[in-house]
Amino acid sequence: MSTPLIRLDRVRKEFGRHVLAVEDMSLTINQGDFISFLGPSGCGKSTALKMIAGLLPVTAGTIQIAPPEEKVEQDLGFVFQEPTLMPWGTVFDNVWLPLRLAGLSRRAARERVRAALVEVGLSKFEKSYPRELSGGMKMRVSIARAMVTRPRILLMDEPFAALDEMTRSKLNNDVIRLAHEHRLTVIFVTHSVFEAVYLSNRIAVMAARPGRVVADLTVNAPWPRGEDYRVSPEFSTEAARVSQVLKGTLHGDDIDH
């Protein structure tokens, strides 16, 4: 049996008096899930993610996260749409930042920062500055910074949307590897059906504003996945199924979970 980790119960989010971004959003996310929030622009995917992270308050309803079994420095890692790196800091400084804020000195954090950089393939760039890095490398720094605190839950808000297709594919594979090796629970926001199907074991399809989950789909292909799945007939079939469900939300259809 899967262990429930995050529960959203009839969550509502209003901005001001006239913008209803999310309404009646209910969802249970289990430990070890890799779940994508998929839906049209403006449907509340990023808003829901930020409420889960505690970066935005809910207007109504509740979000509950099961407490960790042992004390952790930071339960959640968050990767934003933009890398949000300090331009004046080196790669090392940027990855060290959350540990520094937690009171860990540079010396005490050194091995953990370097280990995180090895995991994202940037071990030779710890002294480089963001201006010297490509877009994909900047995003790898952002992922390393999220991972260095050893979180249980990794939240990713369309992190690869601005990258070229080849870089995006490589980073997809890296995220699957990290999620598998560290037994993470991942919530991944994307516009891309293909990305959602490739990465996820569940896809929460959201309706246009006000956002809510109208379909909770299981992707049955074995996980973790590799490039062989991306070119398989099963992948094409699954992507077509998810596309059809997504198309239904654009026409205002409600779909049973």
LINRA-V988607 format. One record per pair of residues at least 12 apart in sequence whose C-alpha atoms are under 10 Angstrom apart, sorted by sequence separation. I is the first residue (numbers start at 1). J is the second residue. If there is no record, write none. Layout:
I & J
I & J
This chain:
10 & 22
11 & 23
12 & 24
13 & 25
37 & 49
51 & 63
52 & 64
53 & 65
85 & 97
97 & 109
114 & 126
125 & 137
159 & 171
160 & 172
188 & 200
193 & 205
203 & 215
204 & 216
205 & 217
10 & 23
11 & 24
12 & 25
52 & 65
93 & 106
96 & 109
99 & 112
113 & 126
143 & 156
186 & 199
187 & 200
203 & 216
204 & 217
221 & 234
10 & 24
11 & 25
12 & 26
92 & 106
95 & 109
96 & 110
99 & 113
186 & 200
189 & 203
202 & 216
203 & 217
204 & 218
220 & 234
221 & 235
9 & 24
10 & 25
11 & 26
122 & 137
126 & 141
187 & 202
188 & 203
189 & 204
202 & 217
203 & 218
8 & 24
9 & 25
10 & 26
11 & 27
96 & 112
97 & 113
121 & 137
122 & 138
125 & 141
143 & 159
187 & 203
201 & 217
202 & 218
203 & 219
219 & 235
8 & 25
9 & 26
10 & 27
92 & 109
95 & 112
96 & 113
120 & 137
142 & 159
187 & 204
200 & 217
201 & 218
202 & 219
221 & 238
8 & 26
9 & 27
92 & 110
95 & 113
96 & 114
122 & 140
200 & 218
201 & 219
202 & 220
220 & 238
7 & 26
8 & 27
9 & 28
25 & 44
94 & 113
95 & 114
120 & 139
121 & 140
122 & 141
140 & 159
200 & 219
201 & 220
219 & 238
7 & 27
8 & 28
22 & 42
93 & 113
96 & 116
120 & 140
121 & 141
139 & 159
197 & 217
199 & 219
200 & 220
201 & 221
218 & 238
219 & 239
6 & 27
7 & 28
8 & 29
21 & 42
22 & 43
23 & 44
77 & 98
92 & 113
95 & 116
119 & 140
120 & 141
139 & 160
154 & 175
197 & 218
198 & 219
200 & 221
201 & 222
6 & 28
7 & 29
21 & 43
22 & 44
53 & 75
54 & 76
91 & 113
92 & 114
95 & 117
120 & 142
122 & 144
176 & 198
197 & 219
201 & 223
5 & 28
6 & 29
7 & 30
21 & 44
22 & 45
25 & 48
53 & 76
117 & 140
120 & 143
121 & 144
136 & 159
172 & 195
176 & 199
196 & 219
197 & 220
198 & 221
200 & 223
201 & 224
219 & 242
4 & 28
5 & 29
6 & 30
20 & 44
21 & 45
52 & 76
53 & 77
74 & 98
92 & 116
116 & 140
117 & 141
119 & 143
120 & 144
136 & 160
139 & 163
172 & 196
175 & 199
176 & 200
197 & 221
199 & 223
200 & 224
217 & 241
218 & 242
3 & 28
4 & 29
5 & 30
6 & 31
22 & 47
53 & 78
73 & 98
74 & 99
92 & 117
116 & 141
119 & 144
135 & 160
154 & 179
173 & 198
198 & 223
199 & 224
200 & 225
217 & 242
3 & 29
4 & 30
5 & 31
21 & 47
22 & 48
73 & 99
91 & 117
117 & 143
118 & 144
136 & 162
153 & 179
169 & 195
172 & 198
173 & 199
198 & 224
199 & 225
2 & 29
3 & 30
4 & 31
5 & 32
21 & 48
116 & 143
117 & 144
120 & 147
135 & 162
136 & 163
152 & 179
168 & 195
172 & 199
198 & 225
199 & 226
215 & 242
2 & 30
3 & 31
4 & 32
5 & 33
50 & 78
74 & 102
116 & 144
117 & 145
119 & 147
135 & 163
136 & 164
143 & 171
161 & 189
198 & 226
217 & 245
1 & 30
2 & 31
3 & 32
4 & 33
49 & 78
73 & 102
115 & 144
116 & 145
134 & 163
135 & 164
159 & 188
160 & 189
161 & 190
169 & 198
198 & 227
2 & 32
3 & 33
50 & 80
92 & 122
114 & 144
116 & 146
117 & 147
136 & 166
137 & 167
152 & 182
153 & 183
154 & 184
155 & 185
156 & 186
157 & 187
158 & 188
159 & 189
160 & 190
161 & 191
215 & 245
2 & 33
13 & 44
91 & 122
92 & 123
95 & 126
113 & 144
116 & 147
117 & 148
136 & 167
140 & 171
143 & 174
147 & 178
151 & 182
152 & 183
153 & 184
154 & 185
155 & 186
156 & 187
157 & 188
158 & 189
159 & 190
161 & 192
198 & 229
214 & 245
215 & 246
91 & 123
94 & 126
113 & 145
115 & 147
116 & 148
135 & 167
136 & 168
139 & 171
143 & 175
150 & 182
151 & 183
152 & 184
153 & 185
154 & 186
155 & 187
156 & 188
157 & 189
158 & 190
198 & 230
214 & 246
92 & 125
93 & 126
115 & 148
116 & 149
151 & 184
152 & 185
153 & 186
154 & 187
155 & 188
156 & 189
157 & 190
158 & 191
197 & 230
13 & 47
46 & 80
91 & 125
92 & 126
93 & 127
113 & 147
114 & 148
116 & 150
136 & 170
137 & 171
140 & 174
150 & 184
151 & 185
152 & 186
153 & 187
154 & 188
155 & 189
156 & 190
158 & 192
214 & 248
215 & 249
13 & 48
26 & 61
28 & 63
31 & 66
46 & 81
90 & 125
91 & 126
92 & 127
93 & 128
94 & 129
112 & 147
113 & 148
136 & 171
140 & 175
143 & 178
147 & 182
160 & 195
195 & 230
214 & 249
12 & 48
22 & 58
23 & 59
24 & 60
25 & 61
26 & 62
27 & 63
28 & 64
29 & 65
90 & 126
91 & 127
92 & 128
93 & 129
94 & 130
112 & 148
113 & 149
194 & 230
213 & 249
11 & 48
22 & 59
23 & 60
24 & 61
25 & 62
26 & 63
90 & 127
91 & 128
92 & 129
112 & 149
198 & 235
205 & 242
13 & 51
22 & 60
23 & 61
89 & 127
90 & 128
91 & 129
112 & 150
197 & 235
205 & 243
12 & 51
20 & 59
89 & 128
90 & 129
91 & 130
109 & 148
197 & 236
203 & 242
206 & 245
207 & 246
214 & 253
215 & 254
216 & 255
8 & 48
11 & 51
89 & 129
90 & 130
198 & 238
205 & 245
206 & 246
207 & 247
214 & 254
215 & 255
216 & 256
217 & 257
88 & 129
89 & 130
90 & 131
194 & 235
197 & 238
198 & 239
205 & 246
207 & 248
208 & 249
213 & 254
214 & 255
215 & 256
216 & 257
87 & 129
88 & 130
90 & 132
91 & 133
194 & 236
197 & 239
207 & 249
208 & 250
213 & 255
214 & 256
215 & 257
8 & 51
13 & 56
14 & 57
86 & 129
87 & 130
88 & 131
180 & 223
181 & 224
196 & 239
197 & 240
206 & 249
207 & 250
208 & 251
213 & 256
214 & 257
8 & 52
13 & 57
14 & 58
15 & 59
85 & 129
86 & 130
87 & 131
180 & 224
194 & 238
195 & 239
197 & 241
205 & 249
206 & 250
207 & 251
208 & 252
213 & 257
7 & 52
12 & 57
13 & 58
14 & 59
85 & 130
179 & 224
193 & 238
194 & 239
197 & 242
207 & 252
6 & 52
12 & 58
13 & 59
14 & 60
84 & 130
85 & 131
91 & 137
95 & 141
99 & 145
193 & 239
194 & 240
196 & 242
207 & 253
11 & 58
12 & 59
13 & 60
83 & 130
91 & 138
94 & 141
95 & 142
98 & 145
102 & 149
176 & 223
177 & 224
192 & 239
193 & 240
207 & 254
11 & 59
12 & 60
13 & 61
94 & 142
95 & 143
96 & 144
97 & 145
98 & 146
176 & 224
177 & 225
193 & 241
194 & 242
207 & 255
11 & 60
12 & 61
92 & 141
95 & 144
96 & 145
97 & 146
98 & 147
99 & 148
176 & 225
177 & 226
193 & 242
194 & 243
10 & 60
11 & 61
12 & 62
91 & 141
94 & 144
95 & 145
98 & 148
99 & 149
176 & 226
193 & 243
205 & 255
9 & 60
10 & 61
11 & 62
91 & 142
94 & 145
95 & 146
97 & 148
98 & 149
120 & 171
173 & 224
192 & 243
9 & 61
10 & 62
11 & 63
83 & 135
92 & 144
93 & 145
95 & 147
96 & 148
173 & 225
205 & 257
8 & 61
9 & 62
10 & 63
82 & 135
83 & 136
85 & 138
91 & 144
92 & 145
95 & 148
96 & 149
121 & 174
172 & 225
173 & 226
193 & 246
204 & 257
8 & 62
9 & 63
83 & 137
84 & 138
85 & 139
91 & 145
95 & 149
120 & 174
172 & 226
173 & 227
7 & 62
8 & 63
9 & 64
83 & 138
84 & 139
119 & 174
120 & 175
7 & 63
8 & 64
82 & 138
83 & 139
85 & 141
6 & 63
7 & 64
8 & 65
82 & 139
83 & 140
84 & 141
85 & 142
170 & 227
6 & 64
7 & 65
81 & 139
83 & 141
84 & 142
119 & 177
120 & 178
169 & 227
5 & 64
6 & 65
7 & 66
80 & 139
83 & 142
119 & 178
5 & 65
6 & 66
79 & 139
82 & 142
83 & 143
85 & 145
4 & 65
5 & 66
6 & 67
79 & 140
81 & 142
169 & 230
4 & 66
5 & 67
79 & 141
80 & 142
83 & 145
3 & 66
5 & 68
79 & 142
80 & 143
78 & 142
79 & 143
77 & 142
78 & 143
79 & 144
77 & 143
79 & 145
80 & 146
77 & 144
78 & 145
79 & 146
77 & 145
78 & 146
79 & 147
77 & 146
78 & 147
76 & 146
77 & 147
76 & 147
77 & 148
74 & 146
77 & 149
74 & 147
76 & 149
77 & 150
78 & 151
74 & 148
75 & 149
76 & 150
77 & 151
74 & 149
75 & 150
76 & 151
77 & 152
78 & 153
79 & 154
80 & 155
81 & 156
82 & 157
73 & 149
74 & 150
75 & 151
76 & 152
77 & 153
78 & 154
79 & 155
80 & 156
81 & 157
82 & 158
83 & 159
72 & 149
73 & 150
74 & 151
75 & 152
76 & 153
77 & 154
78 & 155
79 & 156
80 & 157
81 & 158
82 & 159
83 & 160
72 & 150
73 & 151
74 & 152
75 & 153
76 & 154
77 & 155
78 & 156
79 & 157
80 & 158
81 & 159
82 & 160
72 & 151
74 & 153
75 & 154
76 & 155
77 & 156
78 & 157
79 & 158
80 & 159
81 & 160
82 & 161
72 & 152
79 & 159
80 & 160
81 & 161
82 & 162
78 & 159
81 & 162
68 & 151
68 & 152
65 & 153
53 & 153
53 & 154
53 & 155
52 & 155
50 & 155
49 & 155
50 & 156
49 & 156
50 & 157
49 & 157
81 & 189
76 & 185
77 & 186
78 & 187
79 & 188
80 & 189
46 & 156
47 & 157
76 & 186
46 & 157
45 & 157
46 & 158
45 & 158
34 & 153
36 & 155
32 & 152
33 & 153
34 & 154
35 & 155
36 & 156
37 & 157
31 & 152
32 & 153
36 & 157
37 & 158
31 & 153
52 & 187
49 & 187
49 & 188
49 & 189
48 & 189
34 & 176
46 & 188
45 & 188
46 & 189
45 & 189
46 & 190
34 & 179
45 & 190
33 & 179
34 & 180
45 & 191
5 & 152
6 & 153
32 & 179
5 & 153
32 & 180
41 & 190
32 & 182
33 & 183
34 & 184
35 & 185
36 & 186
37 & 187
38 & 188
39 & 189
40 & 190
41 & 191
32 & 183
33 & 184
34 & 185
35 & 186
36 & 187
37 & 188
38 & 189
39 & 190
40 & 191
31 & 183
32 & 184
33 & 185
34 & 186
35 & 187
36 & 188
37 & 189
38 & 190
39 & 191
40 & 192
31 & 184
32 & 185
33 & 186
34 & 187
35 & 188
36 & 189
37 & 190
38 & 191
39 & 192
31 & 185
32 & 186
33 & 187
34 & 188
35 & 189
36 & 190
37 & 191
38 & 192
39 & 193
30 & 185
31 & 186
36 & 191
37 & 192
38 & 193
29 & 185
30 & 186
36 & 192
29 & 186
36 & 193
38 & 195
29 & 187
38 & 196
36 & 195
37 & 196
45 & 204
36 & 196
45 & 205
35 & 196
36 & 197
45 & 206
34 & 196
35 & 197
43 & 205
44 & 206
45 & 207
36 & 199
37 & 200
43 & 206
44 & 207
45 & 208
48 & 211
35 & 199
36 & 200
39 & 203
43 & 207
44 & 208
45 & 209
47 & 211
48 & 212
34 & 199
35 & 200
36 & 201
37 & 202
38 & 203
39 & 204
40 & 205
42 & 207
43 & 208
44 & 209
34 & 200
35 & 201
36 & 202
37 & 203
38 & 204
39 & 205
40 & 206
41 & 207
42 & 208
43 & 209
44 & 210
45 & 211
33 & 200
34 & 201
35 & 202
36 & 203
37 & 204
38 & 205
39 & 206
40 & 207
41 & 208
42 & 209
43 & 210
44 & 211
45 & 212
33 & 201
34 & 202
35 & 203
36 & 204
37 & 205
38 & 206
39 & 207
40 & 208
41 & 209
42 & 210
43 & 211
44 & 212
45 & 213
32 & 201
33 & 202
34 & 203
35 & 204
36 & 205
37 & 206
38 & 207
39 & 208
40 & 209
42 & 211
43 & 212
44 & 213
39 & 209
43 & 213
40 & 211
39 & 211
29 & 202
39 & 212
39 & 213
38 & 213
37 & 213
27 & 204
38 & 215
6 & 185
37 & 216
5 & 185
36 & 216
25 & 206
35 & 216
36 & 217
35 & 217
35 & 218
22 & 206
35 & 219
22 & 207
25 & 210
27 & 212
22 & 208
23 & 209
24 & 210
25 & 211
26 & 212
27 & 213
21 & 208
22 & 209
23 & 210
24 & 211
25 & 212
26 & 213
21 & 209
22 & 210
23 & 211
24 & 212
25 & 213
26 & 214
20 & 209
21 & 210
22 & 211
23 & 212
24 & 213
25 & 214
27 & 216
34 & 223
19 & 209
20 & 210
21 & 211
22 & 212
23 & 213
19 & 210
20 & 211
21 & 212
22 & 213
14 & 210
13 & 210
12 & 210
13 & 211
12 & 211
11 & 211
12 & 212
11 & 212
10 & 212
38 & 242
40 & 246
39 & 246
40 & 247
38 & 246
39 & 247
40 & 249
39 & 249
40 & 250
39 & 250
